[in-house]
Amino acid sequence: MAEKPHINMVFVGHVDNGKSTLVGRLMYELGEVSEQAMKKLRDEAAKIGKTTFEYAWVMDTLKEERTRGVTIDIAHKKFQTDTNYFTIIDAPGHRDFIKNMITGASQADAAVLVVSVYDTVNNKDEKGIVQLLPQTKEHAFLCKTLGINQFVIAMNKMDAVKYDQEAYNAVKDALVKFLKPIGYKVDIVPFIPISAFTGDNLKTKSTNTPWYTGPTFLESINKLVAPPKPTDKPLRLPIQDAYSITGVGTVPVGRIESGILKPATKVVFMPSAIVDEVKTIEMHHEQIPEGLPGDNVGFNIRSSKKDDIKKGDVMGTLDNPPKVAEEFTAQIVVLYHPSAIAAGYTPVLHIHTDQVACEFKELIRTVDPKTGQTKEDHPKTIKAGDVAVVQFKPMRSTVVETVKDFPPLGRFAIRDMGQTIAAGMVLEVKAKEVKIKA
């Protein structure tokens, strides 16, 4: 399995547009879910009157998700095709859970944007023009800002619009109009008409869409390319969680963003400055000799307790520990704010696996997004649509790196009032002196 290129793929999109169903159906079509397991899920779904949810449940393992019918946490599953080995990250679409979606997207190399043609076509303004659903737009923008450059667009629920080409075209046109200005290469991104529930155009071409001549969903994901692995860079591993496993000990988990993780390595967790030693490394419950960038791993450490290691910590080596920021300068795009943002505003920053309150300490300048030139120095306020360079001060210690040195640790989203306010990238970091407890 490790011989094939490894791609982390996130499925995003508006709630109820069929992300989990698409993932489940795909796993079933590829033989990753047995007929027996599928029958069990089918029977369970029928028992509580949710027959259309059977495929979604392949990923939605939490009991609460089954009864509510929404994806809450991030689930990881693996599968392989002829050309690639994939880890699927199924990210929540529901607004309450968008912070989990940001964590998922920040770990991905490619994104599948799932758009329900049926739900979108029925969402029109007063002039009858098709309007994209809010989270479709928000997720598409966040994926781009978080550094994902490969996209597949799954135009789902075609069965619900009777495979109507006009419905497909109307939604595709609305998507192109929105995606092109934010940097999507719409000429090369596939827009595939599918039905996740019935399997149309997933693995084989569907006779229900004779008007569609492009690739199937499987052909499209087979064309995705694994990113180059920054093995020559220092080790950086943001912690997603830590477990205490009987007979094993403390096992932190996370995705290696750069460097190589090997057993018997002395490591440091920042900002807590805890030093420990890696004993063994696992991926998908199998022990591996080393972990490479892009791998979602669990690793057993020698002496620290589960509660010593926190989500949001970043692990590195003693000779090159991750940077803890006193302050940092970043370029942001303001997506939404009901009024205007001034210095002193303190929303929550989502960066790698951490969430931390950050103060807008100084508005340095606004920038023309087309030319990169300064529009105004030291503006009093910034508003939705503005691109600005801002100095931030985190309200507690957190690891921040520049986007130039460590892209996944230098991109972030800013949230407040249940909305994504802005997204940005780190240009400079003023590091805090942290005494390492070696």
N, C-alpha and C positions, 0 to 999 in steps of 0.2 A: 504493500500500500504506500509505503514511504517513497517508493521509486517514482511515483507519478507526481507532477507539480501539485502543490497543496494550495487551495484557494479558500479563504474564509468569505462566505457569502451571506449577506443579511437580506431578509425579506421585510420590506417596509410598505406602508400604505395606510389609508384611512381604516378605522375600525369597521369590521364586518365586510370588508371588501374581498375577503377570502384568502388571506395570507396563509393561515394555518392549514386550511383545506388544501391549498396548492402544495405546500410542503408535504403533507401527509400523503396525498395522491401520488406525488413524485416518488416518495420513498416506497410506496406500494408498487408502482409501475416498475421500479428498478429492482424489485425483489428484496428490499431491505426490511419489509414487514411481511410476515408469513400470512397465508390465507387464514390460518387458524387464529392468529392474533387479530386479523382484520374482522373476522366473523364475530369475535368476542366484542370488539368495539361497536360493530354494527348492532348487535343485540342490545348492548348497554344503551346505545343512543336511542334505539326504538323504544326501549323500556320507559325512558323519561320523555318521549315525544320529541326528540331532537334528531330525526333521521339524517338531516343534511350535515350533521356535525361529525359523522363517523371518521372522516379523514383528518379533520382538525385535531381530533383527540390523539393522533399519533404523536403530536408535539405537545399538546396541552395536558401535561400530566398532573398538575395541581388540581386537587379536588374542587377548589373554589372556581377555577377556570371552567371546569365542566358544568357547574351549575349556573354560572353567569354567562358562559359562552364568550368570554373575552380572554385574550392572552395577557397575563400580568407580568411574569418575569421573563428573562431571556432563556430560551432553551437551546442547547447545542445538540446537533445530531450529525453523524458522518455518513457519507455514501461516496461511491466512486462510479465514474463513467469510463468509457473507453480511453479517454485522454486525461482526465483530471481526478484528483481526490479532493472532495469538498468537506468542509465543516459548515453546516448550515446554522446560522444564528436567526432564530425566529423572533423578531422584535415586536413588542406590543404596539398596537395602533391606537388604543384607547387613550384619550387625552390625559387621564389620571396617571398613566404609566409612561409618559413620554420620556421621563428621565431615564428609565430603563432602556428605552429605544435609543437614546443618545449613547449610552454605554455600549449597546450592541453595535451601532453604526461605527463607533470609533474603533472597533476591533476588526472591521471588514475590509476586504480587498475589492469586493464587487457588491452591487446592490441589485435586487429585483424589486422594482416598484410595482406593486399590485394595485391595479385600478379597476374598479367595477364599472363596466360600461353601463350596466343596468342602473346602478345608483347615481352615476354621474349624469346620464342622459335625462334622468328625472329631476335633476337639480338645475333649474333655469332661472335667469333673472327676469325682470318684468318685460324685457323685449324678446324673451324666448331664447336667449343665447345660453348655451350650455356652460355652467360654472363648475370648475373643479372643486372637489370637496376640500375643506380647510386643511385637514391633516395630510392629504395627498400633497398639497403645496408645501406644507411645513416640512414633511419628511424629505421631499425631493430637495429642498433647499439645504436642509441640515446635512444630508448625505454628501452633497457637493462641498459644503463648507468643511466637513470633517475629513475631506481629502479622498473620498471615493471617486475614481475616474472611470470605472467600467459599470455600465448599466444595461439591464434587460427590462423592458416594460411589458408586464403581463396584463393584457386587456381582458379581464376576467368577466365571468357571468354572461358570456355570449349566448348561452342556451336560454337565458331569461329574456333576451331581446330577439329571440328566434333567429340568431345568426345574421342579423341585419347589417349589411355593409354601411348603410348611411349612419346608423348609430355609432358604429366603430369609427367612421371618418370624423364625425362631429366631436367625439371625445379625443381622438388623436390630434385634431386641429387645435383644440383647447390646450392640450398638453404641450404641443410644439410651441405655441404662442407663449406659454409660461416658461418652459424649460430652456429654450434657446438663449434668452437674455441672461440667464444665470450660469451659462457656461456648459450646458449639455451639448454634446455633438449629435444633434438630432438626426443628422444624415446617416450616421453609422449605428445609432442605437436602434435595436429591433423593437417594434411595437407588435406583439404577437396576440392575435385574437384567440383566447382559450376559454374553456370551461373547466375549472379545477375539479368540479364535482363529477362531471361526466368523462373527463380526460381528453376532450377535444384539443388537438394540436400540442399535446404534451410530449408524447413520445413519437407518434406517427401523425402524418398529415390528415386532417379531418375532411371528410366528404361534405360536411355541413358548411364549410367555408371555401367553396371552389374559387371565389374571388381573391383569396389570399395566396400569394405566391412566395412569401418569405420563408424563413427557417422555422422549424418547430421549436418549442421551448428547450428541449434537450439539446438540439443542435446549437442553439444560441449559447447555452451555458458551457457547452464543450469548446466554444471559441474563446471563452474568457482566458486571460493569461495571468499566471501567478506572478506577483511582483518580485523584483530582485530582492534577495534576502540581505539586509545590512549586517552580515556576520562580522564585518571588519570594525564595526562601531562598538563602543562600550555597551555592556549589558544593561538593558532597561526592561523591567517587567512590572507593570501596574497590577496591583493585587485586586482581584475581583471578590474574593472571599477567603476565609480560612476555616478549616474543619479540624475537629479532633477525632481521630479514627482509632478505635480500640485495637491494640496490638501493633499499631503503626506509629501513632503520635500526632504531632501537628502537621497538617498538610495545607499550605496556602495554594490557591489556584489563580491563574491569570494567563494572559497572552504575552509571549515574548515579543517585544517590539524591535529590539536590536540586540546584537551580540549573540553569544552561545552560552547556554547553561549546561554545566557538567556536574556530575556528582563530585563530592569532596571540595567544592568551591566555597571559600569564605565569602559571605554576602552581607550587605547592609540594607536594612529597610529604612527608607526616609519618608516623612520627616522624623519618625520616632528614634532614629539613630541606633536601632537594635542590630547587633552583629550576630550572625549565626552561621551554621555550615549546612550545605545541601547534602543529604544522604542519598536519596534516590529520586528519579523523575519518572512520571507516568503521563501518558496521553491516551485518552479513551480506554482507561483501565488496563493498559499494557505498559510494562516498564520499558523505558527507552534509554539508550546509552548517552544521548545528549538532546537538548531542546534547541531548536533553531527559530529565527524570527518567523512569526506567523503561527507558531504552534500554541494551541491552548493547552497548558500543562498543569498538573498538580505535582508538588514536590514535597518530600518529607524533610523537615529540618530537625537538627539535633536537639536544641535545648529550649527554644521559646515555646510559650503556651499559646493556644488558639487566640486568647484575648489580647495578647501582646501585638498581634498582627492585624491591621485594620484594612478594610476596603478603602482604596484611595492611597494607601502607601505605595511607593515604587521601590522595587528592589534593584540594586546594582552591586558592583564589586567595590571592595575597600579602596582600591587604587583609583577608582573613578566613580564616586558616589553620585546619585541623582541630585540635582540642584534644588534647594529649598529657597523659595522666593521671598525676599523682603518686600520687593516691588517688582513690577514688570511693565513693559510697554508693548502694546498690541494694536494691530489694525483691526477694526470691527466694522461690520455692516449692521445697521440698525434695521431690524425686520418689522418691529411693531413697538409702538409705545403710545398710550392714549394722549399724552401731551408732549413734553420735551424732557430731555435728560440733561441735568446739570452736574457739576462736580459735587461730590458728597453722596450721590445716589449709590445705594449698596444692595444690589440684587445677588442672586446665587449663580456662581460660575460652575459649569459642568466641564471638567477637564479630565481626560483619560477616565479613570474609574472614580474620581473624587468629585465631591460637591462641596463648595466652600463659598461663604459670603465674601464678596470683594467690593471694595469702595472704588468708585470712579474718582481717583484722586485729582487728576488734571486732564482737561480736554486740550490736547496739544495742537491738533489741526484737523480740518476736514479735507478730504481728498476727492478729486474728480476721478470716478472709477474707470472712465474710458482712457484717460491720459496718465493717471498716477500723479498728476501735478497737485500742489497745494491749492485749495480753494480759499480757505480762511485760516489764519493763525489764531490760536487761543479763542475759539468761539465760546460764547457764554453758555449755549445749549446746543444739543444735537437732537435730531428727530428721525422718525421712520423714513427710510430711504437714504439716509446719510451714510457715507463711508468716512470713518474718522480714526485718527491715531490717538490713543488714550493711555494715560498712566494709571495702573491699577495697584491697589494695596490689599492683599488678602487679609481677612480678619483673623485667620489662624494659619499655622504653618501648613504649606502644601508644596508638592513638587511641581515646578513649572520649568520647561525647557524651551529653547527657541525652535521655531518651526524649521529653521535651516538645519539645525543639528539633529533633532529628533522629531520629525513631523507629527507622529501620533501624540506626543506629549506637549505639542505646541499649538494644538487646535482646540477650540472650546466653544461652548454655547452658553448664553446668558439667559436665565429664566427668572420670571417674576410674575406674580398674579396668575399662575397657571398657564402662562404663555411663554413662548420663546421670544425674547426681546431682541437679541442680537447674536451674531456668531462671529468668531474672529480667529486671528492667528498671532502668536507671540513673536515679537521682533527682537526684544532684548530682555534680559533678566538681571536684576540686581540681587545677587545671592545673599542669603542670610548665613552667618557663621553658625554652624551646628557642631557641637562636640560629639564625636562618635564614641559610643560606649564599648570600645574594643577591649 
